Amino acid sequence: AGEAEEEVAAAVGDPVPDRGRHHREEPGEGDRDRDAEVV
């Protein structure tokens, strides 16, 4: 998965691959909050 992400970042031309990692963390937390709210 990590390799694929790096490849995607390179293809997209994202100069900050770390940003993708951080972005993935944020949605994860939000998703949990959403689930809690929905339930």
mmCIF entry with sequence, helices, sheets and N, C-alpha, C, O atoms, coordinates in Angstrom:
data_MODEL
# 
_entry.id   MODEL 
# 
_entity.id                         1 
_entity.type                       polymer 
_entity.pdbx_number_of_molecules   1 
# 
_entity_poly.entity_id                      1 
_entity_poly.type                           'polypeptide(L)' 
_entity_poly.nstd_linkage                   no 
_entity_poly.nstd_monomer                   no 
_entity_poly.pdbx_seq_one_letter_code       AGEAEEEVAAAVGDPVPDRGRHHREEPGEGDRDRDAEVV 
_entity_poly.pdbx_seq_one_letter_code_can   AGEAEEEVAAAVGDPVPDRGRHHREEPGEGDRDRDAEVV 
_entity_poly.pdbx_strand_id                 A 
# 
loop_
_entity_poly_seq.entity_id 
_entity_poly_seq.num 
_entity_poly_seq.mon_id 
_entity_poly_seq.hetero 
1 1  ALA n 
1 2  GLY n 
1 3  GLU n 
1 4  ALA n 
1 5  GLU n 
1 6  GLU n 
1 7  GLU n 
1 8  VAL n 
1 9  ALA n 
1 10 ALA n 
1 11 ALA n 
1 12 VAL n 
1 13 GLY n 
1 14 ASP n 
1 15 PRO n 
1 16 VAL n 
1 17 PRO n 
1 18 ASP n 
1 19 ARG n 
1 20 GLY n 
1 21 ARG n 
1 22 HIS n 
1 23 HIS n 
1 24 ARG n 
1 25 GLU n 
1 26 GLU n 
1 27 PRO n 
1 28 GLY n 
1 29 GLU n 
1 30 GLY n 
1 31 ASP n 
1 32 ARG n 
1 33 ASP n 
1 34 ARG n 
1 35 ASP n 
1 36 ALA n 
1 37 GLU n 
1 38 VAL n 
1 39 VAL n 
# 
_struct_asym.id          A 
_struct_asym.entity_id   1 
# 
loop_
_struct_conf.conf_type_id 
_struct_conf.id 
_struct_conf.pdbx_PDB_helix_id 
_struct_conf.beg_label_comp_id 
_struct_conf.beg_label_asym_id 
_struct_conf.beg_label_seq_id 
_struct_conf.pdbx_beg_PDB_ins_code 
_struct_conf.end_label_comp_id 
_struct_conf.end_label_asym_id 
_struct_conf.end_label_seq_id 
_struct_conf.pdbx_end_PDB_ins_code 
_struct_conf.beg_auth_comp_id 
_struct_conf.beg_auth_asym_id 
_struct_conf.beg_auth_seq_id 
_struct_conf.end_auth_comp_id 
_struct_conf.end_auth_asym_id 
_struct_conf.end_auth_seq_id 
_struct_conf.pdbx_PDB_helix_class 
_struct_conf.details 
_struct_conf.pdbx_PDB_helix_length 
HELX_P HELX_P1 AA1 GLY A 2  ? VAL A 12 ? GLY A 2  VAL A 12 1 ? 11 
HELX_P HELX_P2 AA2 PRO A 17 ? VAL A 38 ? PRO A 17 VAL A 38 1 ? 22 
# 
_struct_conf_type.id          HELX_P 
_struct_conf_type.criteria    ? 
_struct_conf_type.reference   ? 
# 
loop_
_atom_site.group_PDB 
_atom_site.id 
_atom_site.type_symbol 
_atom_site.label_atom_id 
_atom_site.label_alt_id 
_atom_site.label_comp_id 
_atom_site.label_asym_id 
_atom_site.label_entity_id 
_atom_site.label_seq_id 
_atom_site.pdbx_PDB_ins_code 
_atom_site.Cartn_x 
_atom_site.Cartn_y 
_atom_site.Cartn_z 
_atom_site.occupancy 
_atom_site.B_iso_or_equiv 
_atom_site.pdbx_formal_charge 
_atom_site.auth_seq_id 
_atom_site.auth_comp_id 
_atom_site.auth_asym_id 
_atom_site.auth_atom_id 
_atom_site.pdbx_PDB_model_num 
ATOM 1   N N  . ALA A 1 1  ? 0.848   -1.209 0.000   1.00 0.00 ? 1  ALA A N  1 
ATOM 2   C CA . ALA A 1 1  ? 0.000   0.000  0.000   1.00 0.00 ? 1  ALA A CA 1 
ATOM 3   C C  . ALA A 1 1  ? 0.875   1.247  0.000   1.00 0.00 ? 1  ALA A C  1 
ATOM 4   O O  . ALA A 1 1  ? 0.614   2.209  -0.723  1.00 0.00 ? 1  ALA A O  1 
ATOM 5   N N  . GLY A 1 2  ? 1.927   1.212  0.833   1.00 0.00 ? 2  GLY A N  1 
ATOM 6   C CA . GLY A 1 2  ? 2.830   2.369  0.908   1.00 0.00 ? 2  GLY A CA 1 
ATOM 7   C C  . GLY A 1 2  ? 3.429   2.667  -0.457  1.00 0.00 ? 2  GLY A C  1 
ATOM 8   O O  . GLY A 1 2  ? 3.494   3.821  -0.882  1.00 0.00 ? 2  GLY A O  1 
ATOM 9   N N  . GLU A 1 3  ? 3.868   1.603  -1.145  1.00 0.00 ? 3  GLU A N  1 
ATOM 10  C CA . GLU A 1 3  ? 4.486   1.804  -2.462  1.00 0.00 ? 3  GLU A CA 1 
ATOM 11  C C  . GLU A 1 3  ? 3.469   2.426  -3.412  1.00 0.00 ? 3  GLU A C  1 
ATOM 12  O O  . GLU A 1 3  ? 3.790   3.367  -4.137  1.00 0.00 ? 3  GLU A O  1 
ATOM 13  N N  . ALA A 1 4  ? 2.254   1.908  -3.411  1.00 0.00 ? 4  ALA A N  1 
ATOM 14  C CA . ALA A 1 4  ? 1.219   2.444  -4.306  1.00 0.00 ? 4  ALA A CA 1 
ATOM 15  C C  . ALA A 1 4  ? 0.997   3.919  -4.011  1.00 0.00 ? 4  ALA A C  1 
ATOM 16  O O  . ALA A 1 4  ? 0.892   4.733  -4.928  1.00 0.00 ? 4  ALA A O  1 
ATOM 17  N N  . GLU A 1 5  ? 0.925   4.256  -2.751  1.00 0.00 ? 5  GLU A N  1 
ATOM 18  C CA . GLU A 1 5  ? 0.699   5.661  -2.362  1.00 0.00 ? 5  GLU A CA 1 
ATOM 19  C C  . GLU A 1 5  ? 1.828   6.528  -2.915  1.00 0.00 ? 5  GLU A C  1 
ATOM 20  O O  . GLU A 1 5  ? 1.591   7.598  -3.475  1.00 0.00 ? 5  GLU A O  1 
ATOM 21  N N  . GLU A 1 6  ? 3.055   6.046  -2.746  1.00 0.00 ? 6  GLU A N  1 
ATOM 22  C CA . GLU A 1 6  ? 4.204   6.823  -3.241  1.00 0.00 ? 6  GLU A CA 1 
ATOM 23  C C  . GLU A 1 6  ? 4.073   7.005  -4.749  1.00 0.00 ? 6  GLU A C  1 
ATOM 24  O O  . GLU A 1 6  ? 4.295   8.097  -5.272  1.00 0.00 ? 6  GLU A O  1 
ATOM 25  N N  . GLU A 1 7  ? 3.714   5.939  -5.436  1.00 0.00 ? 7  GLU A N  1 
ATOM 26  C CA . GLU A 1 7  ? 3.581   6.019  -6.897  1.00 0.00 ? 7  GLU A CA 1 
ATOM 27  C C  . GLU A 1 7  ? 2.503   7.042  -7.252  1.00 0.00 ? 7  GLU A C  1 
ATOM 28  O O  . GLU A 1 7  ? 2.709   7.885  -8.126  1.00 0.00 ? 7  GLU A O  1 
ATOM 29  N N  . VAL A 1 8  ? 1.386   6.972  -6.597  1.00 0.00 ? 8  VAL A N  1 
ATOM 30  C CA . VAL A 1 8  ? 0.292   7.917  -6.870  1.00 0.00 ? 8  VAL A CA 1 
ATOM 31  C C  . VAL A 1 8  ? 0.764   9.341  -6.628  1.00 0.00 ? 8  VAL A C  1 
ATOM 32  O O  . VAL A 1 8  ? 0.534   10.233 -7.446  1.00 0.00 ? 8  VAL A O  1 
ATOM 33  N N  . ALA A 1 9  ? 1.427   9.545  -5.494  1.00 0.00 ? 9  ALA A N  1 
ATOM 34  C CA . ALA A 1 9  ? 1.921   10.886 -5.160  1.00 0.00 ? 9  ALA A CA 1 
ATOM 35  C C  . ALA A 1 9  ? 2.846   11.367 -6.269  1.00 0.00 ? 9  ALA A C  1 
ATOM 36  O O  . ALA A 1 9  ? 2.772   12.523 -6.686  1.00 0.00 ? 9  ALA A O  1 
ATOM 37  N N  . ALA A 1 10 ? 3.711   10.486 -6.744  1.00 0.00 ? 10 ALA A N  1 
ATOM 38  C CA . ALA A 1 10 ? 4.662   10.863 -7.807  1.00 0.00 ? 10 ALA A CA 1 
ATOM 39  C C  . ALA A 1 10 ? 3.876   11.190 -9.086  1.00 0.00 ? 10 ALA A C  1 
ATOM 40  O O  . ALA A 1 10 ? 4.172   12.166 -9.775  1.00 0.00 ? 10 ALA A O  1 
ATOM 41  N N  . ALA A 1 11 ? 2.886   10.370 -9.384  1.00 0.00 ? 11 ALA A N  1 
ATOM 42  C CA . ALA A 1 11 ? 2.098   10.601 -10.602 1.00 0.00 ? 11 ALA A CA 1 
ATOM 43  C C  . ALA A 1 11 ? 1.346   11.931 -10.484 1.00 0.00 ? 11 ALA A C  1 
ATOM 44  O O  . ALA A 1 11 ? 1.295   12.708 -11.437 1.00 0.00 ? 11 ALA A O  1 
ATOM 45  N N  . VAL A 1 12 ? 0.776   12.178 -9.333  1.00 0.00 ? 12 VAL A N  1 
ATOM 46  C CA . VAL A 1 12 ? 0.029   13.423 -9.132  1.00 0.00 ? 12 VAL A CA 1 
ATOM 47  C C  . VAL A 1 12 ? 0.989   14.605 -9.062  1.00 0.00 ? 12 VAL A C  1 
ATOM 48  O O  . VAL A 1 12 ? 0.622   15.746 -9.341  1.00 0.00 ? 12 VAL A O  1 
ATOM 49  N N  . GLY A 1 13 ? 2.241   14.298 -8.680  1.00 0.00 ? 13 GLY A N  1 
ATOM 50  C CA . GLY A 1 13 ? 3.226   15.376 -8.584  1.00 0.00 ? 13 GLY A CA 1 
ATOM 51  C C  . GLY A 1 13 ? 3.125   16.078 -7.244  1.00 0.00 ? 13 GLY A C  1 
ATOM 52  O O  . GLY A 1 13 ? 3.468   17.254 -7.129  1.00 0.00 ? 13 GLY A O  1 
ATOM 53  N N  . ASP A 1 14 ? 2.653   15.360 -6.226  1.00 0.00 ? 14 ASP A N  1 
ATOM 54  C CA . ASP A 1 14 ? 2.532   15.961 -4.899  1.00 0.00 ? 14 ASP A CA 1 
ATOM 55  C C  . ASP A 1 14 ? 3.928   16.092 -4.290  1.00 0.00 ? 14 ASP A C  1 
ATOM 56  O O  . ASP A 1 14 ? 4.594   15.084 -4.052  1.00 0.00 ? 14 ASP A O  1 
ATOM 57  N N  . PRO A 1 15 ? 4.374   17.318 -4.038  1.00 0.00 ? 15 PRO A N  1 
ATOM 58  C CA . PRO A 1 15 ? 5.708   17.530 -3.472  1.00 0.00 ? 15 PRO A CA 1 
ATOM 59  C C  . PRO A 1 15 ? 5.766   17.189 -1.989  1.00 0.00 ? 15 PRO A C  1 
ATOM 60  O O  . PRO A 1 15 ? 6.846   17.162 -1.399  1.00 0.00 ? 15 PRO A O  1 
ATOM 61  N N  . VAL A 1 16 ? 4.611   16.930 -1.386  1.00 0.00 ? 16 VAL A N  1 
ATOM 62  C CA . VAL A 1 16 ? 4.610   16.608 0.049   1.00 0.00 ? 16 VAL A CA 1 
ATOM 63  C C  . VAL A 1 16 ? 3.845   15.310 0.301   1.00 0.00 ? 16 VAL A C  1 
ATOM 64  O O  . VAL A 1 16 ? 2.661   15.335 0.639   1.00 0.00 ? 16 VAL A O  1 
ATOM 65  N N  . PRO A 1 17 ? 4.534   14.166 0.132   1.00 0.00 ? 17 PRO A N  1 
ATOM 66  C CA . PRO A 1 17 ? 3.877   12.868 0.354   1.00 0.00 ? 17 PRO A CA 1 
ATOM 67  C C  . PRO A 1 17 ? 3.375   12.746 1.793   1.00 0.00 ? 17 PRO A C  1 
ATOM 68  O O  . PRO A 1 17 ? 2.396   12.049 2.061   1.00 0.00 ? 17 PRO A O  1 
ATOM 69  N N  . ASP A 1 18 ? 4.054   13.428 2.713   1.00 0.00 ? 18 ASP A N  1 
ATOM 70  C CA . ASP A 1 18 ? 3.630   13.365 4.116   1.00 0.00 ? 18 ASP A CA 1 
ATOM 71  C C  . ASP A 1 18 ? 2.219   13.914 4.248   1.00 0.00 ? 18 ASP A C  1 
ATOM 72  O O  . ASP A 1 18 ? 1.433   13.455 5.077   1.00 0.00 ? 18 ASP A O  1 
ATOM 73  N N  . ARG A 1 19 ? 1.909   14.910 3.413   1.00 0.00 ? 19 ARG A N  1 
ATOM 74  C CA . ARG A 1 19 ? 0.570   15.517 3.463   1.00 0.00 ? 19 ARG A CA 1 
ATOM 75  C C  . ARG A 1 19 ? -0.490  14.429 3.254   1.00 0.00 ? 19 ARG A C  1 
ATOM 76  O O  . ARG A 1 19 ? -1.516  14.421 3.934   1.00 0.00 ? 19 ARG A O  1 
ATOM 77  N N  . GLY A 1 20 ? -0.244  13.527 2.327   1.00 0.00 ? 20 GLY A N  1 
ATOM 78  C CA . GLY A 1 20 ? -1.203  12.453 2.078   1.00 0.00 ? 20 GLY A CA 1 
ATOM 79  C C  . GLY A 1 20 ? -1.403  11.616 3.328   1.00 0.00 ? 20 GLY A C  1 
ATOM 80  O O  . GLY A 1 20 ? -2.526  11.236 3.658   1.00 0.00 ? 20 GLY A O  1 
ATOM 81  N N  . ARG A 1 21 ? -0.308  11.331 4.023   1.00 0.00 ? 21 ARG A N  1 
ATOM 82  C CA . ARG A 1 21 ? -0.433  10.522 5.232   1.00 0.00 ? 21 ARG A CA 1 
ATOM 83  C C  . ARG A 1 21 ? -1.280  11.263 6.258   1.00 0.00 ? 21 ARG A C  1 
ATOM 84  O O  . ARG A 1 21 ? -2.187  10.684 6.857   1.00 0.00 ? 21 ARG A O  1 
ATOM 85  N N  . HIS A 1 22 ? -0.985  12.538 6.458   1.00 0.00 ? 22 HIS A N  1 
ATOM 86  C CA . HIS A 1 22 ? -1.732  13.335 7.429   1.00 0.00 ? 22 HIS A CA 1 
ATOM 87  C C  . HIS A 1 22 ? -3.206  13.395 7.013   1.00 0.00 ? 22 HIS A C  1 
ATOM 88  O O  . HIS A 1 22 ? -4.109  13.287 7.842   1.00 0.00 ? 22 HIS A O  1 
ATOM 89  N N  . HIS A 1 23 ? -3.418  13.568 5.713   1.00 0.00 ? 23 HIS A N  1 
ATOM 90  C CA . HIS A 1 23 ? -4.794  13.683 5.208   1.00 0.00 ? 23 HIS A CA 1 
ATOM 91  C C  . HIS A 1 23 ? -5.559  12.397 5.503   1.00 0.00 ? 23 HIS A C  1 
ATOM 92  O O  . HIS A 1 23 ? -6.753  12.420 5.803   1.00 0.00 ? 23 HIS A O  1 
ATOM 93  N N  . ARG A 1 24 ? -4.843  11.272 5.410   1.00 0.00 ? 24 ARG A N  1 
ATOM 94  C CA . ARG A 1 24 ? -5.513  9.989  5.648   1.00 0.00 ? 24 ARG A CA 1 
ATOM 95  C C  . ARG A 1 24 ? -5.886  9.873  7.128   1.00 0.00 ? 24 ARG A C  1 
ATOM 96  O O  . ARG A 1 24 ? -6.914  9.289  7.469   1.00 0.00 ? 24 ARG A O  1 
ATOM 97  N N  . GLU A 1 25 ? -5.060  10.423 7.990   1.00 0.00 ? 25 GLU A N  1 
ATOM 98  C CA . GLU A 1 25 ? -5.360  10.337 9.425   1.00 0.00 ? 25 GLU A CA 1 
ATOM 99  C C  . GLU A 1 25 ? -6.592  11.156 9.767   1.00 0.00 ? 25 GLU A C  1 
ATOM 100 O O  . GLU A 1 25 ? -7.463  10.700 10.508  1.00 0.00 ? 25 GLU A O  1 
ATOM 101 N N  . GLU A 1 26 ? -6.663  12.357 9.229   1.00 0.00 ? 26 GLU A N  1 
ATOM 102 C CA . GLU A 1 26 ? -7.799  13.248 9.559   1.00 0.00 ? 26 GLU A CA 1 
ATOM 103 C C  . GLU A 1 26 ? -9.138  12.580 9.223   1.00 0.00 ? 26 GLU A C  1 
ATOM 104 O O  . GLU A 1 26 ? -9.996  12.466 10.099  1.00 0.00 ? 26 GLU A O  1 
ATOM 105 N N  . PRO A 1 27 ? -9.335  12.137 7.976   1.00 0.00 ? 27 PRO A N  1 
ATOM 106 C CA . PRO A 1 27 ? -10.607 11.514 7.603   1.00 0.00 ? 27 PRO A CA 1 
ATOM 107 C C  . PRO A 1 27 ? -10.931 10.325 8.507   1.00 0.00 ? 27 PRO A C  1 
ATOM 108 O O  . PRO A 1 27 ? -12.092 10.099 8.850   1.00 0.00 ? 27 PRO A O  1 
ATOM 109 N N  . GLY A 1 28 ? -9.907  9.570  8.889   1.00 0.00 ? 28 GLY A N  1 
ATOM 110 C CA . GLY A 1 28 ? -10.135 8.406  9.758   1.00 0.00 ? 28 GLY A CA 1 
ATOM 111 C C  . GLY A 1 28 ? -10.787 8.850  11.055  1.00 0.00 ? 28 GLY A C  1 
ATOM 112 O O  . GLY A 1 28 ? -11.775 8.262  11.496  1.00 0.00 ? 28 GLY A O  1 
ATOM 113 N N  . GLU A 1 29 ? -10.229 9.898  11.667  1.00 0.00 ? 29 GLU A N  1 
ATOM 114 C CA . GLU A 1 29 ? -10.787 10.381 12.927  1.00 0.00 ? 29 GLU A CA 1 
ATOM 115 C C  . GLU A 1 29 ? -12.202 10.903 12.695  1.00 0.00 ? 29 GLU A C  1 
ATOM 116 O O  . GLU A 1 29 ? -13.111 10.620 13.475  1.00 0.00 ? 29 GLU A O  1 
ATOM 117 N N  . GLY A 1 30 ? -12.381 11.660 11.626  1.00 0.00 ? 30 GLY A N  1 
ATOM 118 C CA . GLY A 1 30 ? -13.701 12.210 11.330  1.00 0.00 ? 30 GLY A CA 1 
ATOM 119 C C  . GLY A 1 30 ? -14.710 11.085 11.126  1.00 0.00 ? 30 GLY A C  1 
ATOM 120 O O  . GLY A 1 30 ? -15.851 11.156 11.581  1.00 0.00 ? 30 GLY A O  1 
ATOM 121 N N  . ASP A 1 31 ? -14.257 10.043 10.428  1.00 0.00 ? 31 ASP A N  1 
ATOM 122 C CA . ASP A 1 31 ? -15.155 8.913  10.180  1.00 0.00 ? 31 ASP A CA 1 
ATOM 123 C C  . ASP A 1 31 ? -15.616 8.321  11.511  1.00 0.00 ? 31 ASP A C  1 
ATOM 124 O O  . ASP A 1 31 ? -16.792 7.997  11.678  1.00 0.00 ? 31 ASP A O  1 
ATOM 125 N N  . ARG A 1 32 ? -14.693 8.185  12.447  1.00 0.00 ? 32 ARG A N  1 
ATOM 126 C CA . ARG A 1 32 ? -15.058 7.608  13.739  1.00 0.00 ? 32 ARG A CA 1 
ATOM 127 C C  . ARG A 1 32 ? -16.077 8.512  14.419  1.00 0.00 ? 32 ARG A C  1 
ATOM 128 O O  . ARG A 1 32 ? -17.078 8.042  14.959  1.00 0.00 ? 32 ARG A O  1 
ATOM 129 N N  . ASP A 1 33 ? -15.815 9.803  14.386  1.00 0.00 ? 33 ASP A N  1 
ATOM 130 C CA . ASP A 1 33 ? -16.749 10.749 15.010  1.00 0.00 ? 33 ASP A CA 1 
ATOM 131 C C  . ASP A 1 33 ? -18.123 10.615 14.357  1.00 0.00 ? 33 ASP A C  1 
ATOM 132 O O  . ASP A 1 33 ? -19.150 10.585 15.035  1.00 0.00 ? 33 ASP A O  1 
ATOM 133 N N  . ARG A 1 34 ? -18.119 10.536 13.045  1.00 0.00 ? 34 ARG A N  1 
ATOM 134 C CA . ARG A 1 34 ? -19.387 10.442 12.311  1.00 0.00 ? 34 ARG A CA 1 
ATOM 135 C C  . ARG A 1 34 ? -20.130 9.183  12.751  1.00 0.00 ? 34 ARG A C  1 
ATOM 136 O O  . ARG A 1 34 ? -21.325 9.222  13.042  1.00 0.00 ? 34 ARG A O  1 
ATOM 137 N N  . ASP A 1 35 ? -19.400 8.064  12.793  1.00 0.00 ? 35 ASP A N  1 
ATOM 138 C CA . ASP A 1 35 ? -20.041 6.808  13.204  1.00 0.00 ? 35 ASP A CA 1 
ATOM 139 C C  . ASP A 1 35 ? -20.664 6.965  14.594  1.00 0.00 ? 35 ASP A C  1 
ATOM 140 O O  . ASP A 1 35 ? -21.810 6.578  14.825  1.00 0.00 ? 35 ASP A O  1 
ATOM 141 N N  . ALA A 1 36 ? -19.901 7.530  15.492  1.00 0.00 ? 36 ALA A N  1 
ATOM 142 C CA . ALA A 1 36 ? -20.388 7.699  16.871  1.00 0.00 ? 36 ALA A CA 1 
ATOM 143 C C  . ALA A 1 36 ? -21.666 8.541  16.850  1.00 0.00 ? 36 ALA A C  1 
ATOM 144 O O  . ALA A 1 36 ? -22.641 8.228  17.533  1.00 0.00 ? 36 ALA A O  1 
ATOM 145 N N  . GLU A 1 37 ? -21.642 9.604  16.061  1.00 0.00 ? 37 GLU A N  1 
ATOM 146 C CA . GLU A 1 37 ? -22.821 10.486 16.002  1.00 0.00 ? 37 GLU A CA 1 
ATOM 147 C C  . GLU A 1 37 ? -24.010 9.737  15.403  1.00 0.00 ? 37 GLU A C  1 
ATOM 148 O O  . GLU A 1 37 ? -25.117 9.774  15.941  1.00 0.00 ? 37 GLU A O  1 
ATOM 149 N N  . VAL A 1 38 ? -23.767 9.066  14.297  1.00 0.00 ? 38 VAL A N  1 
ATOM 150 C CA . VAL A 1 38 ? -24.845 8.333  13.628  1.00 0.00 ? 38 VAL A CA 1 
ATOM 151 C C  . VAL A 1 38 ? -25.436 7.302  14.584  1.00 0.00 ? 38 VAL A C  1 
ATOM 152 O O  . VAL A 1 38 ? -26.655 7.158  14.678  1.00 0.00 ? 38 VAL A O  1 
ATOM 153 N N  . VAL A 1 39 ? -24.567 6.590  15.289  1.00 0.00 ? 39 VAL A N  1 
ATOM 154 C CA . VAL A 1 39 ? -25.046 5.553  16.211  1.00 0.00 ? 39 VAL A CA 1 
ATOM 155 C C  . VAL A 1 39 ? -25.607 6.255  17.440  1.00 0.00 ? 39 VAL A C  1 
ATOM 156 O O  . VAL A 1 39 ? -26.075 5.595  18.368  1.00 0.00 ? 39 VAL A O  1 
# 
